[in-house]
Amino acid sequence: MRLGTGPVQRRLVDVVIAVTMTALTITFALQYHPGAPWPPFDAWAIALSAVTGLPLAFRRAAPRTVLAVSCAGLVLYSAGGYQPSANVWPPMLAFFTVATELPTRQVLPGALLTACVWEYAGLSAHVLSVVVATAQTVLVLGLAWAFGAGARRLAERNGQLRVLTRRLQLEQAARARHEVTEERMRIARELHDVVAHHLSVIAIQSGLARYVFDTEPDTARTAVGTVADTARQSLEEMRGLLQVLRLPPADGNGPEAPVAPPEGSTPGLSDLPELVERVRAAGVDADLSVTGVARPLPPGGDLSTYRIVQEALTNVLKHAPAARATVALHYARDLLVVRVDDDGGGSGAERLPGGGQGLLGMRERAKLYGGTFAAGPRRQGGYEVLLTLPLPAPPAGAYRADTGTGRPRAGTDPAGTGRGGGEETGP
């Protein structure tokens, strides 16, 4: 905390000012001996100087009381006939504090008291005329009042600004929560479709197993195995669905990416080549690269990974349509690393701001499946989106993905095996 901003700090500043002003006044008066007609600066004068200056230590806690005590000390000091100009400033500082802390109506009595005391102190010295003493009092008092009132208005504006800033922060937090809710509801709708598909598979396979249980035991065992695997996947998807439904539902459908998949389909990594082709057709020079031993993800994770890549490429289309973009998938032993970057294409547009819904959706999807997500500008220019997701153990006979970085052919899956027939290789 900076000095002077808290109650303790302000009190410390006031104590230092009061002690310093009193000490300087007494030191000056003891060193300065003007002689007649003023008596020597004795112990009574020192005591009156302390009464006039030391109360300033409490000037912000009790401004009117401090002003009254300081003015009384100056009157007694002036009545004693001591040398002038030694104790005139503490009452003026006390009045400045009154003008700073109190509204105009409450400052007026203090202004009259200070003016009378200063006028008396100036005339009791017998060195100033009434005109000069009055002009001096009005000028100094007016300046102190003007500066004090200005300081009070500035403090009031700062207080209002703090209130407005706090209100804005609360509104921004509420808006951010609303955006997160919308994104989670959007994800939940997609997971609902995945779970519904699983349940349909379970119903069909269990019915098949019951139908051929006696006549075809092998087929029944295969169907029961499919039911078990699908049920396990369904449980995982249901956990994710319940996780994204932690927040209250929000109205609205949420943002939709312009680069949309075909109607009626549930997209996944196998649709990335078509997605890249659509982006390339829209004007972005895009490539797809897949390395490592490719293996399937759970349906929900497959869908979420596709959506993250889709959102990243959509962002390139919106903000850097002249850029060159690269989608790189790397299958490690237990991790899938997805990187979408572009060179910026000479565009200085800023992308994916910290509170954007697209970024929120990406982060929520990655978190849902235990992954990590990062996005930001690259040092060499452009933008980068990085996603990591845990992978299941590689199954026996897993095929190895193409390691080239050339453009994929439309109609091939991300592993480069080709839907229309491709050569499968061992790991």
N, C-alpha and C positions, 0 to 999 in steps of 0.2 A: 504494500500500500504506500502510495506516495505521501510525503510529508504534507500535512495540512488538510488531508482529505477525510480523516476520521475524527471522532470526538476527542480521543486522547491526543492525537497529533495536533489538533487545533488548540486544545488547552495548553499544550507544551509551547506552541508558538506564542500564544498570548502571555504566558508566564515569562518567556524570554524577552518579549517586547516590553513588558511592564518593568522588569528588573533592569533591563538595559537603559530604558528611558530615564528611570529614576536615578540610576547610578551616574549617568552622563550629566543629568541636571545638577546633582549635588556636587559632582567633581568640578563642573564648570563654575558653579557659584562659589565654591571654596577657592578656586584659583583666580577668580576675577574679583578685584577689590576696587569698585568705582569710587568708594569714599562717600562723603556727604553729597546729598542729604539722606542716604540710605544707611541703616545700621548694619553691622557686620552679620555675616551669614552664620548664625549660632545654632545651637542644638534644637531650639524651637523651630527655626527655619528648616532644618533637616527633617524634623518630624512632620511638619506640614508638607514638605516635598514628597515624603513617603506616602502620606494620606492622599495626595493628589495623583501620584503616579502608579503606585502598586495596585490599586483596585482594577487597573486595566487587565490584570490577569484573569478577571471574571467578566470581561466586557461582552462576550457572546452569550454567556450563561444568563446574565442579568443586566442587559444593556442600560435600561433606564436607571436602575439603582446605582450602577457604576458611574453614570453621568452625574447624578445628583451628588454622590460622595466626592467625586473629583472636582466638581464646581464649588462645593463647600470648602474643600481644601484650598483652592485658588483664591476664594474670597478672603479666608482667614489669612493666607499668606500675603495678599495685597493689603489687607487692613493693618498688618504688622509693619508696613512701610518698607519691606525688603526690596532689594533691587529688582526691577521689572524684567520681564521676558524670560524668567527662569522656569516658570511652571505653567506657561500659557498653553502648551501643546497637548498635554494629557487630556484636558477637558474637550479639546477639539477632536482628538482621536476617539474619545468616548462618544461624542456626538456623531461622528462618521459611522461608528458601529450601530448607533440607534437608527440612522438613516438607511443602513444596509439591511438591518434585521426587521424593521417594522414598516408598515404602510404609512402613507403620507399623513393621514389624520393623526396618528400617534406620534409622528415625528415633530409636529408643529410645537407642542409644549416644550420639548427638548431644545428646539431651535431658539425659542424665546428665552429660555433659561441660559443657554450658552451665549447668546448675544448680550444679555444683560451682564453676565459675569465678565466676558471679554471687554465690554465697554467700561465696566468699573475698574478692571485691572489696568486698562490703558490710561484712564484718567487719573487713577491714584498714583501713577508714577510721576505726574506733574511735568512730563516732558512732551506730551502730545496734546494738540488742540482737540476740541470736540469733533470737528469735521474730520480730522485725520483718524482719530480713534474710531469714529463711526464707519468711515469708509473702509478702514482696515478690517473691522469686524464683519461688515456686510460682505466684502469680497471673499475673505477666508471661509466664512460660514456658508456662503453660497456655493463655493467650490466643493466644500466637504459634503454638502447636501446633494449637489448634482452627481458627484462621483458615487456617493453612497446609494442614491436611488438607482443609478445605472447598474451598480453591482447587484442590487436586489433584483432588478428586472432580468439581468443575465442569469442569476441563480434560478429564478422562476422558470425561465425558458429552458434552462438545462434540466430542471426537474420534469417539465412537460416532455422534453425530448426523451428522457429516460423512460417515462411512462409509455410514450408512443413506440419507442424501440422495443420495450418488453412486450407490448401488445403485438407488434409486428413479428417478433420471434415466436410468440404463441400461435399466431395465425400461420406462419410458415411451418411450424411443427405439425399443426393440425392438417395443413394441406399435404405435407409429406406423408402423414399417416393415412390420409385418404387415398393418395396415389399408391401407397404400398398395398392397401386393401384392394383397390381395383386390380392391381397386377396379380395379387394372390387369388382373387376370384376368377380372373382370366385363366390362370394356371389350373385352378380347381376344376373349371369346366372341361379343360382338356383331359385332366386326369380322370374325371368322371367318365368320359368316353372310353378311355383305356380300360378302366375297371369294368365297365359294362361289357366290353368286348371279352375280357377274361371270363366273366361270369357266363356269357353265352357259350364260350368254349367249354367251360366246366359242365354246363347243363347238357350240351350235345354229347360230349365224350362220356359223361356218366350214364346217359341214356343208352349210348352204344354199348358200353361195358355191360350194363344190365341185360341188354337184348341178346348179346352173343356170349354171355357168361358161361353157359353150358355147352354151346356148340363150337365156339372158337375161343378157347382159353387164351391163346397167344394174343389175339386181337383185344380181348378184354383186359389182359395185363398191360398192353400198350396204352389202351384208353385210360386205365386207372393211373398209370404213370404220368400221362399227359395232364390228367385232372390234378394230381399232386403237385406237379411243377407249376401249372397255371394258378392253382390256389396259393402257392407260396408267393408267386409274383403278385397276385392280387392283394395279399396281405401287405406286401411292401408298398404297393401303390396306395392302399387305403391309409397306411400310416402317413404317407406323404400328403394325401388328400386332407386328413385330419389336421396335419401340421399347417397347411396353408389356410385352413379355416379357423385359425386361432382368433383372428380379428373379426369384428362385426362385418356383415356383408355391406357392400356399397352399391349404389345404383349405377347403371351405365355398363357398357360392354367393354370399356377399356380401349386402349389404342390398338389398332390393327396394323400390321406391317404391310407396306405397299407391295412387297414381293411375296405374294400369297401362293400357297400350294394349290394343286388342283382341287376342285370342289369335291366334297364327300370323302376325302382321303385323310388318313392320319399319318402325317409325314414323319420321316426319320432320317437317319444318316444315309440310307440307301437312296434318298431323294436329293442329296446334295449336288450330284452332277446336273440334274435338271434345274436346280436353284441357281447354280453358277451359270448355266446356259441362259437362263432368263435375265440374270444380271448383266451378262455380256450383251444380250440383245438390247438391253436398255441403255447401253453405251459405255459401261465400265469394263475395262480390260481385266478380266478376272481369271484366275487359275485355281485349280484344286490339286493338292498334293497329299498323298496318303503313304505313310511309312509304318513299318512294324508289322506284327502279327495281328491282323484284324479279327475281332470277335464281337458278337452281338452284345448290346447293352440291354438292360431291362426296358420294356416298352416306354415307361414314363421317362427314364433317363435318355433314351433314344430320341423321344419327342422333344424334351427340353434342350438337348444339345442342338438339334436342328433349329429350334426357335432362336437360340442364342446366335447361331451363325446367320440365320435369316435377318435378325434385328441388326447385327453388325453390318451386313452387306446393304441393308436398307439405309443405314446411316451413311454409308459411302455414297449411295445413289443420291441422297438428299443434299449432302454437304460437299462432296468432292466427286462429281460425276466424271471428271476428266482424269481421275486417278487410276492407277494400276493396283488391283487388289489381289491378295493371295489368301486362300483358305488352306491351312496345313493341319492335317490330323496325324498324330503320332501315337501308336499303340505301344506302350511299354509293357512290362510284365504285369503290373497291377494298376496301371494308370493310363488314362486317355488324355492327351494334351491337344487342345484345339487352339489354334492361333489364327486370327483374322487380322491382317494388317494391310495398309495401303500407303502409297508414297505421297498422298496429299494432292497430287496433280496440280501443284502450284496454287492451290486454294488456301487462303488464310482463314477460312471460316472455322469457328470453334464448334466442336462436336461433343455430344454426350455430356452435357453439363451435369454437375454432381447431383442435382435434384431431378434429373430427367426421368420420365416414366420408363423409357427404354432401358436405361441403366438399372433402374430398380427391378424391372422384370428379369433381366439377366442375372443379377445378383441373387434374387429370390430363387430362381430356377437352379442355380449352382448350389446354393445352400441346401435346397431341398434334398439333393442327392449326395450330400457330403462332399461336394467339390469346392474349389476355390475360383474366384473370379477377380480379374484386374483389367482396367482399361485406362488408357491415357495416351498422350502424344509421344511419338518416337523422337529420339535425338536427331536422327537424320531427316526428319520431316514426316508428315502423315500421322496416322493413328494406328493403335494396336489394341486388340481385344484378346485376352488370354484366359482360357478356361481349362481347368483340370478336373477330371472325374475319376473316382475309383472304378476299377474294372473287376469283374469276376475272374476267377482262375481260368486260364486258357484251356479249352476242352481238347480232348485228344483229336488229332487230325485237323487242328486249326490251320487255316490257309494263310499264307503270307501276302500282305498287300503289295501293290506296286510301289516301288520306291522312286519312280520318276516324278518330275514336277511339271510334266506337260499337261495340256488341257485334256480333261476327260471327255470321252464321247458321250453324247446324250444317250440315255438308256443303259448306262453301266452303273453299278453300285459303287460306293466310295472305296471299296477295296480293289476296284478295278477288275473284278472277276467277270462282269458282264452279265446282264440279265438274259441276253439272247444267247448265252453259251460262252463259256470262258474256260480257261485251263486252270485247274486248281493245283496249287503247289503246296508242298508240306512246309512246316516251319523250319 
